Amino acid sequence: MFGSANKVKIDPELLTRIKQIAEVAGYASHEEFIHHVLERELAQFDEAGSDADITEKLKGLGYIS
């Protein structure tokens, strides 16, 4: 799923939590869990028609102010 060219640094404490949750939730790996979470979050923006719509969604989610 994650090739050598695709690397993201994750805080070690966060990675530990991710691994624990992925195992309890029944994911095959923590990578599969991360992929699922990212896909779910990105799906929220698929309906956005413009950059302004995306900005408003991010504001509504508290990611930007």
Secondary structure, DSSP 8 states (H G I E B T S, - for coil): ---TT------HHHHHHHHHHHHHHT-S-HHHHHHHHHHHHHHTTTT--SHHHHHHHHHHHTS--
